[in-house]
């Protein structure tokens, strides 16, 4: 059962900012300044130190084990949209506007 393996996860902060699961094996937990990633249902966790400010990210979603999106707000009118193509190791900001 996945829940028993989540106990092995050691957070960077008292509570996660966002969590998403692609399936029972692939789980990402954002707890700035890091991202915890498992591909085996929580048996083993990899900690990724994130570059940039992820404190304003409120939604994290992955559409495959490699491609994911992070969405959030900031003080400017421009929303924050980030994309990863390597499972969360690196992120690129995507410029967009809501009209």
Biopython code that builds the backbone (N, CA, C, O; Angstrom):
import numpy as np
from Bio.PDB.StructureBuilder import StructureBuilder

atoms = [
    (1, "UNK", "N", (0.836, -1.185, 0.000)),
    (1, "UNK", "CA", (0.000, 0.000, 0.000)),
    (1, "UNK", "C", (0.877, 1.243, 0.000)),
    (1, "UNK", "O", (1.846, 1.318, 0.755)),
    (2, "UNK", "N", (0.550, 2.209, -0.830)),
    (2, "UNK", "CA", (1.365, 3.389, -1.004)),
    (2, "UNK", "C", (1.513, 4.187, 0.287)),
    (2, "UNK", "O", (2.609, 4.676, 0.560)),
    (3, "UNK", "N", (0.491, 4.339, 1.073)),
    (3, "UNK", "CA", (0.532, 5.174, 2.260)),
    (3, "UNK", "C", (1.626, 4.803, 3.231)),
    (3, "UNK", "O", (2.211, 5.688, 3.855)),
    (4, "UNK", "N", (1.920, 3.545, 3.380)),
    (4, "UNK", "CA", (2.961, 3.131, 4.314)),
    (4, "UNK", "C", (4.345, 3.567, 3.849)),
    (4, "UNK", "O", (5.239, 3.743, 4.677)),
    (5, "UNK", "N", (4.541, 3.744, 2.556)),
    (5, "UNK", "CA", (5.837, 4.160, 2.036)),
    (5, "UNK", "C", (6.014, 5.668, 2.095)),
    (5, "UNK", "O", (7.147, 6.151, 2.111)),
    (6, "UNK", "N", (4.922, 6.424, 2.129)),
    (6, "UNK", "CA", (5.034, 7.869, 2.239)),
    (6, "UNK", "C", (5.700, 8.261, 3.544)),
    (6, "UNK", "O", (6.239, 9.363, 3.647)),
    (7, "UNK", "N", (5.679, 7.391, 4.543)),
    (7, "UNK", "CA", (6.332, 7.681, 5.814)),
    (7, "UNK", "C", (7.838, 7.850, 5.634)),
    (7, "UNK", "O", (8.477, 8.486, 6.472)),
    (8, "UNK", "N", (8.422, 7.305, 4.573)),
    (8, "UNK", "CA", (9.854, 7.433, 4.313)),
    (8, "UNK", "C", (10.210, 8.799, 3.743)),
    (8, "UNK", "O", (11.386, 9.156, 3.683)),
    (9, "UNK", "N", (9.222, 9.553, 3.331)),
    (9, "UNK", "CA", (9.437, 10.879, 2.765)),
    (9, "UNK", "C", (9.778, 11.859, 3.888)),
    (9, "UNK", "O", (9.051, 11.942, 4.878)),
    (10, "UNK", "N", (10.868, 12.592, 3.742)),
    (10, "UNK", "CA", (11.293, 13.587, 4.726)),
    (10, "UNK", "C", (11.113, 14.979, 4.130)),
    (10, "UNK", "O", (11.894, 15.376, 3.266)),
    (11, "UNK", "N", (10.104, 15.732, 4.569)),
    (11, "UNK", "CA", (9.821, 17.038, 3.966)),
    (11, "UNK", "C", (10.861, 18.095, 4.305)),
    (11, "UNK", "O", (11.552, 18.008, 5.320)),
    (12, "UNK", "N", (10.960, 19.108, 3.425)),
    (12, "UNK", "CA", (11.810, 20.273, 3.664)),
    (12, "UNK", "C", (11.093, 21.293, 4.542)),
    (12, "UNK", "O", (11.742, 22.076, 5.235)),
    (13, "UNK", "N", (9.780, 21.290, 4.519)),
    (13, "UNK", "CA", (8.994, 22.238, 5.303)),
    (13, "UNK", "C", (7.871, 21.472, 5.995)),
    (13, "UNK", "O", (7.625, 20.312, 5.662)),
    (14, "UNK", "N", (7.185, 22.100, 6.954)),
    (14, "UNK", "CA", (6.187, 21.370, 7.750)),
    (14, "UNK", "C", (5.033, 20.770, 6.950)),
    (14, "UNK", "O", (4.454, 19.767, 7.369)),
    (15, "UNK", "N", (4.695, 21.355, 5.827)),
    (15, "UNK", "CA", (3.598, 20.833, 5.016)),
    (15, "UNK", "C", (3.920, 21.051, 3.539)),
    (15, "UNK", "O", (4.549, 22.049, 3.186)),
    (16, "UNK", "N", (3.502, 20.141, 2.685)),
    (16, "UNK", "CA", (3.795, 20.305, 1.255)),
    (16, "UNK", "C", (2.966, 21.415, 0.631)),
    (16, "UNK", "O", (1.835, 21.674, 1.043)),
    (17, "UNK", "N", (3.542, 22.062, -0.363)),
    (17, "UNK", "CA", (2.835, 23.095, -1.107)),
    (17, "UNK", "C", (1.867, 22.447, -2.080)),
    (17, "UNK", "O", (0.727, 22.891, -2.221)),
    (18, "UNK", "N", (2.320, 21.401, -2.749)),
    (18, "UNK", "CA", (1.488, 20.709, -3.726)),
    (18, "UNK", "C", (1.973, 19.272, -3.860)),
    (18, "UNK", "O", (3.150, 18.975, -3.656)),
    (19, "UNK", "N", (1.053, 18.395, -4.202)),
    (19, "UNK", "CA", (1.386, 16.988, -4.405)),
    (19, "UNK", "C", (0.577, 16.478, -5.585)),
    (19, "UNK", "O", (-0.595, 16.824, -5.738)),
    (20, "UNK", "N", (1.200, 15.658, -6.419)),
    (20, "UNK", "CA", (0.486, 15.063, -7.538)),
    (20, "UNK", "C", (1.010, 13.651, -7.776)),
    (20, "UNK", "O", (2.170, 13.348, -7.500)),
    (21, "UNK", "N", (0.147, 12.811, -8.285)),
    (21, "UNK", "CA", (0.520, 11.431, -8.605)),
    (21, "UNK", "C", (0.048, 11.116, -10.016)),
    (21, "UNK", "O", (-1.120, 11.317, -10.349)),
    (22, "UNK", "N", (0.947, 10.630, -10.829)),
    (22, "UNK", "CA", (0.611, 10.191, -12.180)),
    (22, "UNK", "C", (-0.087, 8.838, -12.121)),
    (22, "UNK", "O", (-1.037, 8.576, -12.859)),
    (23, "UNK", "N", (0.405, 7.991, -11.233)),
    (23, "UNK", "CA", (-0.152, 6.660, -11.004)),
    (23, "UNK", "C", (0.315, 6.223, -9.614)),
    (23, "UNK", "O", (0.820, 7.049, -8.854)),
    (24, "UNK", "N", (0.163, 4.976, -9.277)),
    (24, "UNK", "CA", (0.539, 4.500, -7.945)),
    (24, "UNK", "C", (2.051, 4.521, -7.709)),
    (24, "UNK", "O", (2.489, 4.448, -6.561)),
    (25, "UNK", "N", (2.841, 4.619, -8.753)),
    (25, "UNK", "CA", (4.296, 4.605, -8.604)),
    (25, "UNK", "C", (4.944, 5.977, -8.682)),
    (25, "UNK", "O", (5.909, 6.244, -7.966)),
    (26, "UNK", "N", (4.434, 6.844, -9.534)),
    (26, "UNK", "CA", (5.059, 8.138, -9.800)),
    (26, "UNK", "C", (4.360, 9.240, -9.009)),
    (26, "UNK", "O", (3.210, 9.588, -9.279)),
    (27, "UNK", "N", (5.088, 9.783, -8.018)),
    (27, "UNK", "CA", (4.529, 10.801, -7.127)),
    (27, "UNK", "C", (5.540, 11.936, -7.006)),
    (27, "UNK", "O", (6.743, 11.696, -6.908)),
    (28, "UNK", "N", (5.047, 13.169, -7.015)),
    (28, "UNK", "CA", (5.863, 14.358, -6.818)),
    (28, "UNK", "C", (5.270, 15.155, -5.669)),
    (28, "UNK", "O", (4.057, 15.357, -5.612)),
    (29, "UNK", "N", (6.118, 15.610, -4.751)),
    (29, "UNK", "CA", (5.689, 16.452, -3.640)),
    (29, "UNK", "C", (6.555, 17.704, -3.651)),
    (29, "UNK", "O", (7.776, 17.627, -3.517)),
    (30, "UNK", "N", (5.911, 18.862, -3.812)),
    (30, "UNK", "CA", (6.612, 20.143, -3.809)),
    (30, "UNK", "C", (6.574, 20.700, -2.399)),
    (30, "UNK", "O", (5.501, 20.953, -1.852)),
    (31, "UNK", "N", (7.744, 20.892, -1.815)),
    (31, "UNK", "CA", (7.842, 21.512, -0.498)),
    (31, "UNK", "C", (9.052, 22.436, -0.516)),
    (31, "UNK", "O", (10.107, 22.124, 0.037)),
    (32, "UNK", "N", (8.867, 23.592, -1.172)),
    (32, "UNK", "CA", (9.958, 24.527, -1.430)),
    (32, "UNK", "C", (10.923, 24.581, -0.259)),
    (32, "UNK", "O", (10.489, 24.683, 0.889)),
    (33, "UNK", "N", (12.217, 24.515, -0.522)),
    (33, "UNK", "CA", (12.835, 24.709, -1.821)),
    (33, "UNK", "C", (13.102, 23.424, -2.595)),
    (33, "UNK", "O", (13.986, 23.405, -3.450)),
    (34, "UNK", "N", (12.379, 22.373, -2.325)),
    (34, "UNK", "CA", (12.687, 21.125, -2.999)),
    (34, "UNK", "C", (11.481, 20.397, -3.535)),
    (34, "UNK", "O", (10.331, 20.744, -3.265)),
    (35, "UNK", "N", (11.787, 19.380, -4.301)),
    (35, "UNK", "CA", (10.783, 18.513, -4.888)),
    (35, "UNK", "C", (11.184, 17.087, -4.543)),
    (35, "UNK", "O", (12.303, 16.666, -4.835)),
    (36, "UNK", "N", (10.282, 16.349, -3.927)),
    (36, "UNK", "CA", (10.528, 14.943, -3.620)),
    (36, "UNK", "C", (9.850, 14.115, -4.700)),
    (36, "UNK", "O", (8.684, 14.345, -5.022)),
    (37, "UNK", "N", (10.575, 13.154, -5.261)),
    (37, "UNK", "CA", (10.079, 12.369, -6.390)),
    (37, "UNK", "C", (10.291, 10.885, -6.109)),
    (37, "UNK", "O", (11.357, 10.474, -5.649)),
    (38, "UNK", "N", (9.263, 10.090, -6.392)),
    (38, "UNK", "CA", (9.405, 8.641, -6.324)),
    (38, "UNK", "C", (8.855, 8.033, -7.604)),
    (38, "UNK", "O", (7.883, 8.534, -8.170)),
    (39, "UNK", "N", (9.471, 6.963, -8.053)),
    (39, "UNK", "CA", (8.971, 6.242, -9.229)),
    (39, "UNK", "C", (8.664, 4.792, -8.873)),
    (39, "UNK", "O", (8.409, 3.968, -9.751)),
    (40, "UNK", "N", (8.691, 4.489, -7.570)),
    (40, "UNK", "CA", (8.414, 3.118, -7.129)),
    (40, "UNK", "C", (7.389, 3.077, -5.992)),
    (40, "UNK", "O", (7.466, 2.236, -5.096)),
    (41, "UNK", "N", (6.442, 3.993, -6.050)),
    (41, "UNK", "CA", (5.361, 3.992, -5.076)),
    (41, "UNK", "C", (5.753, 4.437, -3.686)),
    (41, "UNK", "O", (5.011, 4.198, -2.733)),
    (42, "UNK", "N", (6.899, 5.077, -3.542)),
    (42, "UNK", "CA", (7.315, 5.597, -2.251)),
    (42, "UNK", "C", (8.364, 4.776, -1.531)),
    (42, "UNK", "O", (8.768, 5.137, -0.425)),
    (43, "UNK", "N", (8.816, 3.681, -2.125)),
    (43, "UNK", "CA", (9.886, 2.901, -1.497)),
    (43, "UNK", "C", (11.165, 3.725, -1.380)),
    (43, "UNK", "O", (11.861, 3.671, -0.366)),
    (44, "UNK", "N", (11.466, 4.490, -2.437)),
    (44, "UNK", "CA", (12.657, 5.335, -2.461)),
    (44, "UNK", "C", (12.251, 6.726, -2.937)),
    (44, "UNK", "O", (11.434, 6.867, -3.848)),
    (45, "UNK", "N", (12.823, 7.740, -2.320)),
    (45, "UNK", "CA", (12.539, 9.126, -2.674)),
    (45, "UNK", "C", (13.823, 9.814, -3.100)),
    (45, "UNK", "O", (14.872, 9.627, -2.484)),
    (46, "UNK", "N", (13.737, 10.613, -4.160)),
    (46, "UNK", "CA", (14.843, 11.465, -4.593)),
    (46, "UNK", "C", (14.474, 12.899, -4.265)),
    (46, "UNK", "O", (13.365, 13.343, -4.564)),
    (47, "UNK", "N", (15.392, 13.621, -3.655)),
    (47, "UNK", "CA", (15.183, 15.030, -3.335)),
    (47, "UNK", "C", (15.859, 15.875, -4.408)),
    (47, "UNK", "O", (17.050, 15.717, -4.677)),
    (48, "UNK", "N", (15.097, 16.766, -5.013)),
    (48, "UNK", "CA", (15.618, 17.668, -6.032)),
    (48, "UNK", "C", (15.570, 19.075, -5.460)),
    (48, "UNK", "O", (14.506, 19.542, -5.055)),
    (49, "UNK", "N", (16.714, 19.756, -5.422)),
    (49, "UNK", "CA", (16.748, 21.152, -4.997)),
    (49, "UNK", "C", (16.363, 22.005, -6.196)),
    (49, "UNK", "O", (17.005, 21.942, -7.244)),
    (50, "UNK", "N", (15.327, 22.792, -6.038)),
    (50, "UNK", "CA", (14.803, 23.587, -7.147)),
    (50, "UNK", "C", (15.521, 24.918, -7.251)),
    (50, "UNK", "O", (15.846, 25.541, -6.240)),
    (51, "UNK", "N", (15.765, 25.347, -8.471)),
    (51, "UNK", "CA", (16.326, 26.662, -8.736)),
    (51, "UNK", "C", (15.172, 27.619, -8.982)),
    (51, "UNK", "O", (14.231, 27.281, -9.700)),
    (52, "UNK", "N", (15.230, 28.790, -8.407)),
    (52, "UNK", "CA", (14.160, 29.758, -8.576)),
    (52, "UNK", "C", (13.202, 29.725, -7.401)),
    (52, "UNK", "O", (13.363, 28.941, -6.465)),
    (53, "UNK", "N", (12.214, 30.583, -7.467)),
    (53, "UNK", "CA", (11.260, 30.734, -6.373)),
    (53, "UNK", "C", (9.998, 29.935, -6.663)),
    (53, "UNK", "O", (9.208, 30.312, -7.529)),
    (54, "UNK", "N", (9.806, 28.844, -5.953)),
    (54, "UNK", "CA", (8.631, 28.004, -6.115)),
    (54, "UNK", "C", (7.616, 28.230, -5.003)),
    (54, "UNK", "O", (6.630, 27.498, -4.917)),
    (55, "UNK", "N", (7.837, 29.233, -4.144)),
    (55, "UNK", "CA", (6.923, 29.444, -3.019)),
    (55, "UNK", "C", (5.543, 29.897, -3.475)),
    (55, "UNK", "O", (4.570, 29.711, -2.745)),
    (56, "UNK", "N", (5.433, 30.485, -4.661)),
    (56, "UNK", "CA", (4.132, 30.933, -5.165)),
    (56, "UNK", "C", (3.432, 29.896, -6.024)),
    (56, "UNK", "O", (2.332, 30.149, -6.516)),
    (57, "UNK", "N", (4.039, 28.744, -6.214)),
    (57, "UNK", "CA", (3.400, 27.670, -6.979)),
    (57, "UNK", "C", (2.301, 27.059, -6.128)),
    (57, "UNK", "O", (2.524, 26.710, -4.968)),
    (58, "UNK", "N", (1.123, 26.932, -6.703)),
    (58, "UNK", "CA", (0.000, 26.362, -5.953)),
    (58, "UNK", "C", (-0.500, 25.053, -6.551)),
    (58, "UNK", "O", (-1.178, 24.283, -5.870)),
    (59, "UNK", "N", (-0.175, 24.789, -7.818)),
    (59, "UNK", "CA", (-0.637, 23.567, -8.475)),
    (59, "UNK", "C", (0.537, 22.919, -9.202)),
    (59, "UNK", "O", (1.287, 23.583, -9.918)),
    (60, "UNK", "N", (0.677, 21.632, -9.006)),
    (60, "UNK", "CA", (1.700, 20.839, -9.667)),
    (60, "UNK", "C", (0.987, 19.683, -10.344)),
    (60, "UNK", "O", (0.174, 19.007, -9.714)),
    (61, "UNK", "N", (1.283, 19.439, -11.637)),
    (61, "UNK", "CA", (0.609, 18.356, -12.349)),
    (61, "UNK", "C", (1.559, 17.768, -13.387)),
    (61, "UNK", "O", (2.258, 18.501, -14.087)),
    (62, "UNK", "N", (1.578, 16.449, -13.478)),
    (62, "UNK", "CA", (2.408, 15.757, -14.458)),
    (62, "UNK", "C", (1.510, 14.964, -15.396)),
    (62, "UNK", "O", (0.548, 14.327, -14.967)),
    (63, "UNK", "N", (1.846, 15.015, -16.710)),
    (63, "UNK", "CA", (1.075, 14.273, -17.703)),
    (63, "UNK", "C", (1.815, 13.018, -18.159)),
    (63, "UNK", "O", (1.265, 12.190, -18.885)),
    (64, "UNK", "N", (3.069, 12.888, -17.725)),
    (64, "UNK", "CA", (3.869, 11.681, -17.963)),
    (64, "UNK", "C", (4.939, 11.650, -16.881)),
    (64, "UNK", "O", (4.989, 12.543, -16.035)),
    (65, "UNK", "N", (5.782, 10.649, -16.899)),
    (65, "UNK", "CA", (6.834, 10.580, -15.885)),
    (65, "UNK", "C", (7.901, 11.654, -16.089)),
    (65, "UNK", "O", (8.736, 11.866, -15.210)),
    (66, "UNK", "N", (7.884, 12.329, -17.228)),
    (66, "UNK", "CA", (8.873, 13.360, -17.528)),
    (66, "UNK", "C", (8.282, 14.763, -17.657)),
    (66, "UNK", "O", (8.921, 15.734, -17.252)),
    (67, "UNK", "N", (7.085, 14.888, -18.209)),
    (67, "UNK", "CA", (6.519, 16.202, -18.520)),
    (67, "UNK", "C", (5.530, 16.632, -17.446)),
    (67, "UNK", "O", (4.574, 15.922, -17.131)),
    (68, "UNK", "N", (5.788, 17.821, -16.891)),
    (68, "UNK", "CA", (4.906, 18.348, -15.858)),
    (68, "UNK", "C", (4.811, 19.860, -15.917)),
    (68, "UNK", "O", (5.601, 20.526, -16.586)),
    (69, "UNK", "N", (3.825, 20.388, -15.203)),
    (69, "UNK", "CA", (3.538, 21.815, -15.170)),
    (69, "UNK", "C", (3.397, 22.270, -13.725)),
    (69, "UNK", "O", (2.906, 21.530, -12.872)),
    (70, "UNK", "N", (3.832, 23.489, -13.466)),
    (70, "UNK", "CA", (3.635, 24.129, -12.168)),
    (70, "UNK", "C", (2.994, 25.486, -12.439)),
    (70, "UNK", "O", (3.455, 26.244, -13.292)),
    (71, "UNK", "N", (1.934, 25.780, -11.708)),
    (71, "UNK", "CA", (1.180, 27.012, -11.925)),
    (71, "UNK", "C", (1.065, 27.746, -10.599)),
    (71, "UNK", "O", (0.871, 27.130, -9.551)),
    (72, "UNK", "N", (1.185, 29.065, -10.653)),
    (72, "UNK", "CA", (1.048, 29.855, -9.440)),
    (72, "UNK", "C", (0.837, 31.319, -9.757)),
    (72, "UNK", "O", (0.721, 31.715, -10.917)),
    (73, "UNK", "N", (0.790, 32.099, -8.722)),
    (73, "UNK", "CA", (0.616, 33.540, -8.863)),
    (73, "UNK", "C", (1.857, 34.260, -8.386)),
    (73, "UNK", "O", (2.796, 33.651, -7.874)),
    (74, "UNK", "N", (1.843, 35.533, -8.562)),
    (74, "UNK", "CA", (2.903, 36.398, -8.045)),
    (74, "UNK", "C", (2.354, 37.797, -7.938)),
    (74, "UNK", "O", (1.202, 38.042, -8.298)),
    (75, "UNK", "N", (3.154, 38.715, -7.451)),
    (75, "UNK", "CA", (2.659, 40.067, -7.213)),
    (75, "UNK", "C", (2.372, 40.828, -8.497)),
    (75, "UNK", "O", (1.566, 41.758, -8.485)),
    (76, "UNK", "N", (3.001, 40.464, -9.592)),
    (76, "UNK", "CA", (2.731, 41.137, -10.860)),
    (76, "UNK", "C", (1.463, 40.549, -11.484)),
    (76, "UNK", "O", (1.013, 39.482, -11.068)),
    (77, "UNK", "N", (0.887, 41.228, -12.468)),
    (77, "UNK", "CA", (-0.317, 40.688, -13.114)),
    (77, "UNK", "C", (-0.046, 39.423, -13.932)),
    (77, "UNK", "O", (-0.973, 38.684, -14.263)),
    (78, "UNK", "N", (1.216, 39.177, -14.253)),
    (78, "UNK", "CA", (1.574, 38.008, -15.062)),
    (78, "UNK", "C", (1.572, 36.748, -14.194)),
    (78, "UNK", "O", (2.331, 36.679, -13.227)),
    (79, "UNK", "N", (0.746, 35.752, -14.510)),
    (79, "UNK", "CA", (0.759, 34.507, -13.741)),
    (79, "UNK", "C", (2.056, 33.730, -13.960)),
    (79, "UNK", "O", (2.799, 33.992, -14.906)),
    (80, "UNK", "N", (2.311, 32.787, -13.086)),
    (80, "UNK", "CA", (3.513, 31.967, -13.163)),
    (80, "UNK", "C", (3.158, 30.610, -13.750)),
    (80, "UNK", "O", (2.293, 29.911, -13.222)),
    (81, "UNK", "N", (3.820, 30.232, -14.842)),
    (81, "UNK", "CA", (3.636, 28.930, -15.477)),
    (81, "UNK", "C", (5.016, 28.359, -15.776)),
    (81, "UNK", "O", (5.811, 28.969, -16.491)),
    (82, "UNK", "N", (5.292, 27.186, -15.222)),
    (82, "UNK", "CA", (6.575, 26.525, -15.415)),
    (82, "UNK", "C", (6.348, 25.147, -16.019)),
    (82, "UNK", "O", (5.326, 24.512, -15.761)),
    (83, "UNK", "N", (7.304, 24.684, -16.826)),
    (83, "UNK", "CA", (7.203, 23.361, -17.440)),
    (83, "UNK", "C", (8.513, 22.611, -17.236)),
    (83, "UNK", "O", (9.591, 23.203, -17.298)),
    (84, "UNK", "N", (8.415, 21.309, -16.994)),
    (84, "UNK", "CA", (9.579, 20.439, -16.937)),
    (84, "UNK", "C", (9.415, 19.331, -17.971)),
    (84, "UNK", "O", (8.305, 18.867, -18.230)),
    (85, "UNK", "N", (10.520, 18.921, -18.548)),
    (85, "UNK", "CA", (10.509, 17.807, -19.500)),
    (85, "UNK", "C", (11.455, 16.698, -19.042)),
    (85, "UNK", "O", (11.750, 15.769, -19.793)),
    (86, "UNK", "N", (11.926, 16.812, -17.793)),
    (86, "UNK", "CA", (12.860, 15.810, -17.269)),
    (86, "UNK", "C", (12.456, 15.316, -15.875)),
    (86, "UNK", "O", (13.310, 15.007, -15.044)),
    (87, "UNK", "N", (11.174, 15.247, -15.638)),
    (87, "UNK", "CA", (10.686, 14.696, -14.378)),
    (87, "UNK", "C", (10.772, 15.628, -13.190)),
    (87, "UNK", "O", (10.545, 15.200, -12.058)),
    (88, "UNK", "N", (11.096, 16.896, -13.417)),
    (88, "UNK", "CA", (11.159, 17.872, -12.342)),
    (88, "UNK", "C", (12.556, 18.330, -11.986)),
    (88, "UNK", "O", (12.722, 19.137, -11.071)),
    (89, "UNK", "N", (13.567, 17.836, -12.683)),
    (89, "UNK", "CA", (14.938, 18.247, -12.370)),
    (89, "UNK", "C", (15.193, 19.699, -12.760)),
    (89, "UNK", "O", (15.833, 20.442, -12.016)),
    (90, "UNK", "N", (14.694, 20.100, -13.923)),
    (90, "UNK", "CA", (14.835, 21.489, -14.370)),
    (90, "UNK", "C", (13.473, 21.995, -14.825)),
    (90, "UNK", "O", (12.624, 21.226, -15.277)),
    (91, "UNK", "N", (13.284, 23.305, -14.696)),
    (91, "UNK", "CA", (12.008, 23.940, -15.035)),
    (91, "UNK", "C", (12.272, 25.162, -15.898)),
    (91, "UNK", "O", (13.263, 25.866, -15.710)),
    (92, "UNK", "N", (11.373, 25.408, -16.851)),
    (92, "UNK", "CA", (11.444, 26.567, -17.727)),
    (92, "UNK", "C", (10.164, 27.367, -17.569)),
    (92, "UNK", "O", (9.064, 26.818, -17.606)),
    (93, "UNK", "N", (10.322, 28.680, -17.392)),
    (93, "UNK", "CA", (9.137, 29.526, -17.298)),
    (93, "UNK", "C", (8.545, 29.725, -18.688)),
    (93, "UNK", "O", (9.264, 30.003, -19.648)),
    (94, "UNK", "N", (7.239, 29.581, -18.783)),
    (94, "UNK", "CA", (6.511, 29.755, -20.035)),
    (94, "UNK", "C", (5.740, 31.069, -19.941)),
    (94, "UNK", "O", (4.933, 31.258, -19.031)),
    (95, "UNK", "N", (5.994, 31.976, -20.887)),
    (95, "UNK", "CA", (5.284, 33.254, -20.901)),
    (95, "UNK", "C", (3.901, 33.054, -21.506)),
    (95, "UNK", "O", (3.758, 32.446, -22.567)),
    (96, "UNK", "N", (2.901, 33.563, -20.830)),
    (96, "UNK", "CA", (1.543, 33.510, -21.363)),
    (96, "UNK", "C", (0.718, 34.581, -20.683)),
    (96, "UNK", "O", (1.128, 35.150, -19.671)),
    (97, "UNK", "N", (-0.433, 34.849, -21.238)),
    (97, "UNK", "CA", (-1.335, 35.820, -20.625)),
    (97, "UNK", "C", (-2.749, 35.272, -20.679)),
    (97, "UNK", "O", (-3.095, 34.459, -21.536)),
    (98, "UNK", "N", (-3.533, 35.730, -19.760)),
    (98, "UNK", "CA", (-4.944, 35.340, -19.721)),
    (98, "UNK", "C", (-5.741, 36.489, -20.306)),
    (98, "UNK", "O", (-5.675, 37.614, -19.810)),
    (99, "UNK", "N", (-6.500, 36.208, -21.368)),
    (99, "UNK", "CA", (-7.294, 37.275, -21.973)),
    (99, "UNK", "C", (-8.735, 36.874, -22.091)),
    (99, "UNK", "O", (-9.555, 37.652, -22.579)),
]
sb = StructureBuilder()
sb.init_structure("model")
sb.init_model(0)
sb.init_chain("A")
sb.init_seg("    ")
for serial, (resi, resn, name, xyz) in enumerate(atoms, 1):
    if name == "N":
        sb.init_residue(resn, " ", resi, " ")
    sb.init_atom(name, np.array(xyz, "f"), 0.0, 1.0, " ", f" {name:<3s}", serial, name[0])
structure = sb.get_structure()
